[in-house]
Amino acid sequence: MEGGVEQGRRPDLQENRVSKGECKEDSDSRILGDRAFIERVLNDTDKVYRPKKKRIPLPDLVKRVSETLKVNQGDLCSGDRRSQVSKARSVISYVAVREMGYSGVEVGQVLNLSGAGVTKSVERGKKIICEDEGLKGS
């Protein structure tokens, strides 16, 4: 430590802040890099989180899945726990959240599920779609 004291203040070790533009927060450039790098990363993240498929309205998705799986649309929004209804809810949740970019809250409002319920349903839907070849192309 005594050797460090002898070196005195070193500008290369002092805090060097860079503004992140829209975020209005400052960051230490020693950690994040220069402003150009930060802007490039922020722009790239916008591209990553875009929906993979064309986004259709949720009611249309519900109708399409209910017809495909032969389930009454009204049952999907009720607390019905029958296997086929639960399966349809899970498929809708997975497609809406993972494939079309809807939030869990939006899906939960349509299917009358809590946020945690949608999260669990998305995971079940993924398994169902992976196991059922007929649903992959639908």
DOZA-670855 format. One record per residue: chain; residue in three letters; z, y, x of N, C-alpha, C, O, CB in turn. Coordinates in nm, 2 decimals, padded with zeros to 4 digits. Glycine has a CB too. Example, Ala and Ser with C-alpha at 12.3 -4.5 7.8 and 13.67 -1.06 7.14 Angstrom:
<torvos>
   chaine   residu       nw       nv       nu      caw      cav      cau       cw       cv       cu       ow       ov       ou      cbw      cbv      cbu
        A      ala    00.78   -00.57    01.32    00.78   -00.45    01.23    00.78   -00.33    01.32    00.85   -00.33    01.42    00.90   -00.45    01.13
        A      ser    00.71   -00.22    01.28    00.71   -00.11    01.37    00.79    00.00    01.29    00.80    00.11    01.34    00.57   -00.06    01.41
</torvos>
This chain:
<torvos>
   chaine   residu       nw       nv       nu      caw      cav      cau       cw       cv       cu       ow       ov       ou      cbw      cbv      cbu
        A      met    00.00   -00.12    00.08    00.00    00.00    00.00    00.00    00.12    00.09   -00.06    00.23    00.05    00.12    00.00   -00.09
        A      glu    00.07    00.11    00.20    00.07    00.23    00.29   -00.07    00.27    00.34   -00.10    00.39    00.35    00.16    00.20    00.41
        A      gly   -00.16    00.17    00.36   -00.29    00.19    00.40   -00.37    00.27    00.29   -00.45    00.36    00.33   -00.36    00.06    00.43
        A      gly   -00.34    00.24    00.17   -00.41    00.31    00.06   -00.36    00.46    00.05   -00.44    00.55    00.02   -00.38    00.25   -00.07
        A      val   -00.24    00.48    00.08   -00.19    00.62    00.07   -00.25    00.70    00.18   -00.28    00.82    00.16   -00.03    00.62    00.09
        A      glu   -00.28    00.64    00.29   -00.34    00.71    00.40   -00.48    00.75    00.37   -00.53    00.85    00.43   -00.34    00.63    00.53
        A      gln   -00.55    00.68    00.28   -00.69    00.71    00.25   -00.70    00.83    00.16   -00.80    00.90    00.15   -00.76    00.59    00.18
        A      gly   -00.59    00.86    00.09   -00.59    00.98    00.00   -00.67    00.95   -00.13   -00.69    00.84   -00.16   -00.65    01.10    00.07
        A      arg   -00.71    01.06   -00.20   -00.78    01.05   -00.32   -00.92    01.00   -00.29   -00.99    01.06   -00.20   -00.78    01.18   -00.40
        A      arg   -00.97    00.90   -00.36   -01.11    00.86   -00.35   -01.18    00.88   -00.48   -01.15    00.82   -00.58   -01.11    00.71   -00.30
        A      pro   -01.29    00.96   -00.48   -01.36    00.99   -00.60   -01.42    00.86   -00.66   -01.44    00.85   -00.78   -01.47    01.09   -00.57
        A      asp   -01.46    00.76   -00.58   -01.52    00.64   -00.63   -01.42    00.56   -00.71   -01.47    00.47   -00.78   -01.58    00.56   -00.52
        A      leu   -01.30    00.58   -00.70   -01.20    00.51   -00.77   -01.14    00.59   -00.89   -01.05    00.54   -00.96   -01.09    00.46   -00.68
        A      gln   -01.18    00.71   -00.90   -01.13    00.79   -01.01   -01.21    00.77   -01.13   -01.32    00.73   -01.13   -01.13    00.94   -00.97
        A      glu   -01.15    00.80   -01.25   -01.21    00.78   -01.37   -01.34    00.86   -01.38   -01.34    00.98   -01.35   -01.11    00.81   -01.49
        A      asn   -01.44    00.80   -01.43   -01.57    00.86   -01.44   -01.62    00.83   -01.59   -01.67    00.72   -01.61   -01.68    00.81   -01.34
        A      arg   -01.61    00.93   -01.68   -01.64    00.90   -01.82   -01.78    00.93   -01.85   -01.84    01.03   -01.81   -01.55    00.98   -01.90
        A      val   -01.84    00.85   -01.94   -01.97    00.86   -01.99   -01.97    00.86   -02.14   -01.90    00.77   -02.20   -02.07    00.75   -01.94
        A      ser   -02.03    00.95   -02.21   -02.03    00.96   -02.35   -02.13    00.85   -02.41   -02.24    00.84   -02.35   -02.07    01.10   -02.41
        A      lys   -02.10    00.79   -02.52   -02.18    00.69   -02.57   -02.27    00.74   -02.69   -02.31    00.67   -02.77   -02.10    00.57   -02.62
        A      gly   -02.29    00.87   -02.69   -02.38    00.93   -02.79   -02.31    00.93   -02.93   -02.21    01.00   -02.95   -02.51    00.86   -02.80
        A      glu   -02.37    00.85   -03.02   -02.33    00.85   -03.16   -02.18    00.81   -03.18   -02.12    00.85   -03.27   -02.42    00.76   -03.24
        A      cys   -02.13    00.72   -03.09   -02.00    00.67   -03.11   -01.89    00.78   -03.09   -01.78    00.76   -03.13   -01.98    00.55   -03.01
        A      lys   -01.92    00.88   -03.02   -01.83    00.99   -02.99   -01.70    00.94   -02.92   -01.60    01.00   -02.93   -01.79    01.06   -03.12
        A      glu   -01.72    00.83   -02.85   -01.61    00.78   -02.77   -01.65    00.79   -02.62   -01.77    00.78   -02.59   -01.56    00.64   -02.81
        A      asp   -01.56    00.81   -02.54   -01.59    00.81   -02.40   -01.56    00.67   -02.34   -01.47    00.61   -02.38   -01.52    00.92   -02.32
        A      ser   -01.63    00.64   -02.24   -01.61    00.51   -02.17   -01.62    00.53   -02.02   -01.68    00.62   -01.97   -01.72    00.41   -02.21
        A      asp   -01.55    00.45   -01.95   -01.55    00.46   -01.81   -01.68    00.40   -01.76   -01.70    00.28   -01.78   -01.42    00.38   -01.75
        A      ser   -01.76    00.48   -01.69   -01.89    00.43   -01.64   -01.88    00.32   -01.54   -01.97    00.25   -01.51   -01.97    00.55   -01.58
        A      arg   -01.76    00.31   -01.47   -01.74    00.20   -01.38   -01.74    00.07   -01.45   -01.77   -00.04   -01.39   -01.61    00.22   -01.30
        A      ile   -01.71    00.06   -01.58   -01.71   -00.06   -01.65   -01.84   -00.08   -01.73   -01.90   -00.19   -01.72   -01.59   -00.06   -01.75
        A      leu   -01.88    00.02   -01.80   -02.00    00.00   -01.88   -02.13    00.04   -01.82   -02.24   -00.01   -01.86   -01.99    00.08   -02.00
        A      gly   -02.13    00.11   -01.71   -02.25    00.15   -01.65   -02.29    00.29   -01.69   -02.22    00.36   -01.76   -02.36    00.06   -01.67
        A      asp   -02.41    00.34   -01.65   -02.45    00.47   -01.69   -02.49    00.48   -01.83   -02.50    00.38   -01.90   -02.56    00.51   -01.59
        A      arg   -02.52    00.61   -01.87   -02.55    00.63   -02.01   -02.68    00.56   -02.06   -02.69    00.51   -02.17   -02.57    00.78   -02.03
        A      ala   -02.78    00.55   -01.97   -02.91    00.49   -02.01   -02.88    00.34   -02.04   -02.94    00.29   -02.13   -03.01    00.50   -01.89
        A      phe   -02.80    00.27   -01.96   -02.76    00.14   -01.99   -02.69    00.12   -02.12   -02.73    00.03   -02.20   -02.68    00.08   -01.87
        A      ile   -02.60    00.21   -02.15   -02.52    00.20   -02.28   -02.62    00.22   -02.39   -02.61    00.15   -02.49   -02.41    00.31   -02.28
        A      glu   -02.71    00.32   -02.39   -02.80    00.34   -02.49   -02.89    00.22   -02.51   -02.92    00.18   -02.63   -02.89    00.47   -02.46
        A      arg   -02.94    00.16   -02.41   -03.03    00.04   -02.42   -02.95   -00.07   -02.48   -03.01   -00.14   -02.57   -03.07    00.00   -02.27
        A      val   -02.83   -00.10   -02.45   -02.75   -00.21   -02.51   -02.73   -00.18   -02.66   -02.75   -00.27   -02.74   -02.62   -00.22   -02.44
        A      leu   -02.69   -00.06   -02.69   -02.67   -00.02   -02.83   -02.80   -00.04   -02.91   -02.79   -00.09   -03.03   -02.62    00.12   -02.85
        A      asn   -02.91    00.00   -02.86   -03.04   -00.02   -02.93   -03.07   -00.17   -02.94   -03.13   -00.21   -03.05   -03.15    00.05   -02.86
        A      asp   -03.05   -00.25   -02.84   -03.08   -00.39   -02.85   -02.99   -00.46   -02.95   -03.04   -00.56   -03.01   -03.06   -00.45   -02.71
        A      thr   -02.87   -00.42   -02.97   -02.78   -00.48   -03.07   -02.83   -00.46   -03.21   -02.81   -00.55   -03.29   -02.64   -00.43   -03.06
        A      asp   -02.90   -00.35   -03.23   -02.96   -00.32   -03.37   -03.06   -00.43   -03.39   -03.08   -00.47   -03.51   -03.02   -00.18   -03.37
        A      lys   -03.14   -00.47   -03.29   -03.24   -00.57   -03.31   -03.19   -00.71   -03.34   -03.25   -00.78   -03.41   -03.34   -00.57   -03.19
        A      val   -03.08   -00.74   -03.27   -03.02   -00.87   -03.28   -02.97   -00.90   -03.42   -02.98   -01.01   -03.47   -02.91   -00.89   -03.18
        A      tyr   -02.91   -00.80   -03.49   -02.84   -00.83   -03.62   -02.93   -00.80   -03.74   -02.88   -00.80   -03.85   -02.72   -00.74   -03.62
        A      arg   -03.06   -00.79   -03.72   -03.15   -00.78   -03.84   -03.16   -00.92   -03.90   -03.16   -01.02   -03.84   -03.29   -00.73   -03.79
        A      pro   -03.18   -00.92   -04.03   -03.20   -01.04   -04.11   -03.32   -01.12   -04.05   -03.42   -01.06   -04.02   -03.21   -01.02   -04.26
        A      lys   -03.30   -01.25   -04.05   -03.41   -01.34   -04.00   -03.53   -01.35   -04.10   -03.64   -01.36   -04.06   -03.35   -01.47   -03.96
        A      lys   -03.49   -01.36   -04.23   -03.59   -01.38   -04.33   -03.60   -01.26   -04.42   -03.51   -01.17   -04.42   -03.57   -01.50   -04.41
        A      lys   -03.70   -01.25   -04.50   -03.71   -01.14   -04.60   -03.59   -01.15   -04.69   -03.55   -01.26   -04.74   -03.85   -01.16   -04.68
        A      arg   -03.53   -01.04   -04.72   -03.41   -01.03   -04.80   -03.45   -01.01   -04.94   -03.52   -00.91   -04.98   -03.32   -00.91   -04.75
        A      ile   -03.41   -01.11   -05.03   -03.44   -01.09   -05.17   -03.31   -01.06   -05.24   -03.20   -01.08   -05.18   -03.50   -01.23   -05.23
        A      pro   -03.31   -01.00   -05.36   -03.19   -00.96   -05.43   -03.10   -01.09   -05.45   -03.16   -01.19   -05.48   -03.22   -00.89   -05.56
        A      leu   -02.97   -01.07   -05.44   -02.88   -01.18   -05.46   -02.90   -01.26   -05.59   -02.90   -01.38   -05.60   -02.74   -01.14   -05.44
        A      pro   -02.91   -01.18   -05.70   -02.93   -01.25   -05.83   -03.06   -01.34   -05.83   -03.06   -01.45   -05.89   -02.94   -01.15   -05.94
        A      asp   -03.16   -01.30   -05.76   -03.28   -01.38   -05.75   -03.25   -01.51   -05.67   -03.30   -01.62   -05.70   -03.40   -01.30   -05.69
        A      leu   -03.18   -01.49   -05.56   -03.14   -01.61   -05.48   -03.06   -01.71   -05.56   -03.08   -01.83   -05.55   -03.06   -01.56   -05.35
        A      val   -02.96   -01.65   -05.63   -02.88   -01.74   -05.72   -02.96   -01.82   -05.82   -02.94   -01.94   -05.84   -02.77   -01.66   -05.79
        A      lys   -03.06   -01.75   -05.88   -03.14   -01.81   -05.98   -03.23   -01.92   -05.91   -03.24   -02.03   -05.97   -03.24   -01.71   -06.04
        A      arg   -03.28   -01.89   -05.80   -03.37   -01.99   -05.73   -03.29   -02.11   -05.69   -03.34   -02.23   -05.71   -03.43   -01.92   -05.61
        A      val   -03.17   -02.10   -05.63   -03.09   -02.21   -05.59   -03.04   -02.29   -05.71   -03.04   -02.41   -05.70   -02.97   -02.17   -05.50
        A      ser   -03.00   -02.22   -05.81   -02.95   -02.29   -05.93   -03.07   -02.38   -05.99   -03.04   -02.49   -06.04   -02.90   -02.19   -06.04
        A      glu   -03.19   -02.33   -05.99   -03.30   -02.40   -06.04   -03.33   -02.52   -05.95   -03.36   -02.63   -06.00   -03.43   -02.31   -06.06
        A      thr   -03.33   -02.50   -05.82   -03.36   -02.61   -05.73   -03.26   -02.72   -05.74   -03.29   -02.84   -05.73   -03.36   -02.55   -05.58
        A      leu   -03.13   -02.68   -05.75   -03.02   -02.78   -05.75   -02.98   -02.82   -05.89   -02.89   -02.90   -05.91   -02.90   -02.73   -05.68
        A      lys   -03.05   -02.77   -05.99   -03.03   -02.80   -06.13   -02.88   -02.77   -06.17   -02.81   -02.86   -06.23   -03.06   -02.95   -06.16
        A      val   -02.84   -02.65   -06.15   -02.70   -02.61   -06.18   -02.71   -02.48   -06.27   -02.80   -02.40   -06.25   -02.62   -02.58   -06.05
        A      asn   -02.63   -02.48   -06.37   -02.62   -02.36   -06.46   -02.57   -02.24   -06.38   -02.47   -02.25   -06.31   -02.53   -02.39   -06.58
        A      gln   -02.65   -02.13   -06.39   -02.61   -02.01   -06.32   -02.47   -01.96   -06.35   -02.40   -01.91   -06.27   -02.71   -01.89   -06.35
        A      gly   -02.43   -01.97   -06.48   -02.30   -01.93   -06.52   -02.19   -02.01   -06.45   -02.08   -01.95   -06.42   -02.28   -01.94   -06.67
        A      asp   -02.21   -02.13   -06.42   -02.11   -02.22   -06.35   -02.09   -02.17   -06.21   -01.98   -02.19   -06.16   -02.16   -02.36   -06.36
        A      leu   -02.19   -02.11   -06.15   -02.18   -02.07   -06.01   -02.08   -01.95   -06.00   -02.01   -01.94   -05.89   -02.31   -02.02   -05.96
        A      cys   -02.07   -01.87   -06.10   -01.98   -01.75   -06.09   -01.84   -01.78   -06.15   -01.75   -01.70   -06.14   -02.04   -01.64   -06.16
        A      ser   -01.83   -01.90   -06.21   -01.70   -01.94   -06.26   -01.62   -02.02   -06.15   -01.67   -02.03   -06.04   -01.71   -02.03   -06.39
        A      gly   -01.50   -02.06   -06.19   -01.42   -02.14   -06.09   -01.45   -02.28   -06.09   -01.38   -02.36   -06.04   -01.28   -02.12   -06.12
        A      asp   -01.57   -02.32   -06.15   -01.61   -02.46   -06.16   -01.61   -02.53   -06.02   -01.67   -02.48   -05.93   -01.75   -02.48   -06.22
        A      arg   -01.54   -02.64   -06.01   -01.53   -02.71   -05.88   -01.60   -02.84   -05.87   -01.58   -02.92   -05.78   -01.38   -02.74   -05.85
        A      arg   -01.69   -02.86   -05.97   -01.77   -02.98   -05.96   -01.86   -02.98   -05.83   -01.90   -02.88   -05.78   -01.87   -03.00   -06.09
        A      ser   -01.89   -03.10   -05.78   -01.95   -03.12   -05.65   -02.09   -03.04   -05.65   -02.11   -02.97   -05.55   -01.98   -03.26   -05.63
        A      gln   -02.17   -03.06   -05.75   -02.30   -03.00   -05.74   -02.29   -02.84   -05.75   -02.37   -02.78   -05.69   -02.39   -03.05   -05.86
        A      val   -02.20   -02.79   -05.83   -02.18   -02.65   -05.84   -02.13   -02.59   -05.70   -02.18   -02.49   -05.66   -02.08   -02.61   -05.95
        A      ser   -02.03   -02.66   -05.65   -01.98   -02.62   -05.52   -02.09   -02.62   -05.41   -02.09   -02.53   -05.32   -01.86   -02.71   -05.48
        A      lys   -02.17   -02.72   -05.41   -02.28   -02.74   -05.32   -02.38   -02.62   -05.33   -02.42   -02.56   -05.23   -02.36   -02.87   -05.34
        A      ala   -02.41   -02.58   -05.46   -02.50   -02.47   -05.48   -02.44   -02.34   -05.43   -02.51   -02.26   -05.37   -02.53   -02.46   -05.63
        A      arg   -02.31   -02.32   -05.46   -02.24   -02.20   -05.41   -02.25   -02.19   -05.25   -02.27   -02.09   -05.20   -02.10   -02.20   -05.45
        A      ser   -02.23   -02.30   -05.19   -02.23   -02.31   -05.04   -02.37   -02.28   -04.99   -02.38   -02.21   -04.89   -02.18   -02.45   -05.00
        A      val   -02.47   -02.33   -05.05   -02.61   -02.31   -05.01   -02.64   -02.16   -05.02   -02.70   -02.10   -04.93   -02.71   -02.39   -05.08
        A      ile   -02.60   -02.10   -05.14   -02.63   -01.96   -05.16   -02.55   -01.88   -05.06   -02.61   -01.78   -05.00   -02.58   -01.92   -05.30
        A      ser   -02.43   -01.91   -05.03   -02.35   -01.83   -04.93   -02.41   -01.84   -04.80   -02.43   -01.74   -04.73   -02.21   -01.89   -04.93
        A      tyr   -02.46   -01.96   -04.75   -02.52   -01.97   -04.62   -02.65   -01.89   -04.61   -02.66   -01.82   -04.51   -02.54   -02.12   -04.59
        A      val   -02.73   -01.91   -04.70   -02.86   -01.84   -04.70   -02.85   -01.69   -04.70   -02.91   -01.62   -04.63   -02.95   -01.89   -04.81
        A      ala   -02.76   -01.65   -04.79   -02.74   -01.50   -04.81   -02.68   -01.44   -04.69   -02.73   -01.33   -04.64   -02.65   -01.48   -04.93
        A      val   -02.58   -01.50   -04.63   -02.51   -01.44   -04.51   -02.58   -01.46   -04.38   -02.61   -01.37   -04.31   -02.37   -01.50   -04.50
        A      arg   -02.62   -01.59   -04.35   -02.68   -01.62   -04.22   -02.82   -01.59   -04.21   -02.87   -01.55   -04.11   -02.65   -01.76   -04.19
        A      glu   -02.90   -01.61   -04.32   -03.04   -01.60   -04.32   -03.09   -01.46   -04.36   -03.19   -01.41   -04.31   -03.11   -01.71   -04.40
        A      met   -03.02   -01.40   -04.46   -03.07   -01.28   -04.52   -02.99   -01.16   -04.48   -03.03   -01.04   -04.50   -03.07   -01.29   -04.66
        A      gly   -02.88   -01.18   -04.41   -02.80   -01.07   -04.36   -02.71   -01.00   -04.46   -02.66   -00.89   -04.43   -02.89   -00.97   -04.31
        A      tyr   -02.68   -01.06   -04.57   -02.58   -01.00   -04.67   -02.44   -01.01   -04.61   -02.41   -01.11   -04.53   -02.59   -01.07   -04.81
        A      ser   -02.35   -00.93   -04.65   -02.21   -00.94   -04.61   -02.14   -01.04   -04.70   -02.19   -01.07   -04.81   -02.14   -00.80   -04.61
        A      gly   -02.03   -01.09   -04.65   -01.95   -01.18   -04.72   -01.90   -01.12   -04.85   -01.88   -01.18   -04.95   -01.84   -01.24   -04.64
        A      val   -01.87   -00.99   -04.84   -01.82   -00.92   -04.96   -01.92   -00.91   -05.07   -01.89   -00.93   -05.19   -01.77   -00.77   -04.92
        A      glu   -02.04   -00.88   -05.03   -02.15   -00.88   -05.13   -02.17   -01.01   -05.20   -02.18   -01.02   -05.32   -02.28   -00.83   -05.07
        A      val   -02.17   -01.12   -05.12   -02.19   -01.25   -05.18   -02.07   -01.29   -05.26   -02.08   -01.35   -05.37   -02.20   -01.36   -05.06
        A      gly   -01.95   -01.26   -05.22   -01.83   -01.28   -05.29   -01.82   -01.22   -05.43   -01.78   -01.27   -05.53   -01.71   -01.24   -05.21
        A      gln   -01.88   -01.09   -05.43   -01.88   -01.02   -05.56   -01.97   -01.09   -05.66   -01.94   -01.10   -05.78   -01.93   -00.88   -05.54
        A      val   -02.08   -01.15   -05.61   -02.18   -01.21   -05.70   -02.13   -01.35   -05.74   -02.14   -01.39   -05.86   -02.32   -01.23   -05.63
        A      leu   -02.07   -01.42   -05.65   -02.02   -01.56   -05.68   -01.87   -01.57   -05.72   -01.82   -01.68   -05.75   -02.04   -01.65   -05.56
        A      asn   -01.81   -01.45   -05.73   -01.67   -01.45   -05.77   -01.58   -01.53   -05.67   -01.50   -01.61   -05.71   -01.65   -01.50   -05.91
        A      leu   -01.60   -01.50   -05.54   -01.53   -01.57   -05.44   -01.46   -01.47   -05.35   -01.50   -01.35   -05.34   -01.62   -01.66   -05.35
        A      ser   -01.35   -01.50   -05.29   -01.28   -01.42   -05.19   -01.36   -01.42   -05.06   -01.45   -01.50   -05.04   -01.13   -01.46   -05.17
        A      gly   -01.33   -01.32   -04.97   -01.39   -01.32   -04.84   -01.37   -01.45   -04.77   -01.46   -01.50   -04.70   -01.33   -01.21   -04.76
        A      ala   -01.25   -01.50   -04.77   -01.22   -01.63   -04.70   -01.30   -01.75   -04.77   -01.35   -01.84   -04.70   -01.07   -01.66   -04.71
        A      gly   -01.31   -01.74   -04.90   -01.39   -01.84   -04.97   -01.54   -01.84   -04.93   -01.60   -01.95   -04.92   -01.38   -01.82   -05.12
        A      val   -01.59   -01.72   -04.91   -01.73   -01.71   -04.87   -01.75   -01.76   -04.73   -01.84   -01.84   -04.70   -01.78   -01.56   -04.88
        A      thr   -01.65   -01.73   -04.64   -01.66   -01.78   -04.50   -01.66   -01.93   -04.50   -01.74   -01.99   -04.43   -01.54   -01.73   -04.42
        A      lys   -01.57   -02.00   -04.58   -01.57   -02.14   -04.58   -01.70   -02.20   -04.64   -01.75   -02.30   -04.60   -01.45   -02.19   -04.66
        A      ser   -01.74   -02.13   -04.75   -01.86   -02.17   -04.82   -01.99   -02.17   -04.73   -02.08   -02.25   -04.73   -01.89   -02.09   -04.94
        A      val   -01.99   -02.06   -04.64   -02.11   -02.05   -04.55   -02.11   -02.17   -04.45   -02.22   -02.23   -04.43   -02.09   -01.92   -04.47
        A      glu   -01.99   -02.21   -04.40   -01.99   -02.33   -04.31   -02.03   -02.46   -04.38   -02.10   -02.54   -04.33   -01.85   -02.34   -04.25
        A      arg   -01.98   -02.47   -04.51   -02.02   -02.59   -04.58   -02.17   -02.59   -04.61   -02.24   -02.69   -04.60   -01.94   -02.60   -04.72
        A      gly   -02.22   -02.47   -04.64   -02.37   -02.46   -04.67   -02.45   -02.49   -04.55   -02.56   -02.56   -04.57   -02.40   -02.32   -04.72
        A      lys   -02.41   -02.46   -04.43   -02.48   -02.49   -04.31   -02.49   -02.64   -04.30   -02.60   -02.69   -04.27   -02.41   -02.43   -04.19
        A      lys   -02.38   -02.71   -04.32   -02.38   -02.86   -04.31   -02.47   -02.92   -04.42   -02.55   -03.02   -04.39   -02.24   -02.92   -04.32
        A      ile   -02.47   -02.87   -04.54   -02.55   -02.92   -04.65   -02.69   -02.91   -04.62   -02.77   -03.00   -04.64   -02.51   -02.85   -04.78
        A      ile   -02.74   -02.79   -04.57   -02.88   -02.76   -04.55   -02.93   -02.85   -04.43   -03.04   -02.90   -04.43   -02.90   -02.61   -04.52
        A      cys   -02.84   -02.86   -04.33   -02.88   -02.95   -04.21   -02.90   -03.09   -04.25   -02.98   -03.16   -04.20   -02.78   -02.94   -04.10
        A      glu   -02.82   -03.14   -04.34   -02.82   -03.28   -04.38   -02.93   -03.31   -04.49   -02.98   -03.42   -04.50   -02.69   -03.32   -04.44
        A      asp   -02.96   -03.21   -04.57   -03.06   -03.23   -04.68   -03.19   -03.18   -04.64   -03.22   -03.05   -04.65   -03.01   -03.17   -04.81
        A      glu   -03.29   -03.26   -04.61   -03.42   -03.22   -04.57   -03.49   -03.14   -04.67   -03.57   -03.06   -04.64   -03.50   -03.34   -04.53
        A      gly   -03.47   -03.18   -04.80   -03.53   -03.11   -04.91   -03.50   -02.96   -04.93   -03.58   -02.89   -04.98   -03.50   -03.18   -05.04
        A      leu   -03.38   -02.93   -04.88   -03.33   -02.79   -04.89   -03.38   -02.70   -04.78   -03.39   -02.58   -04.79   -03.18   -02.78   -04.89
        A      lys   -03.42   -02.76   -04.66   -03.46   -02.68   -04.55   -03.58   -02.59   -04.58   -03.59   -02.48   -04.53   -03.49   -02.77   -04.43
        A      gly   -03.68   -02.64   -04.65   -03.80   -02.56   -04.67   -03.79   -02.48   -04.80   -03.88   -02.40   -04.82   -03.92   -02.66   -04.68
        A      ser   -03.69   -02.50   -04.88   -03.68   -02.43   -05.01   -03.65   -02.28   -04.99   -03.64   -02.21   -05.09   -03.57   -02.49   -05.10
</torvos>
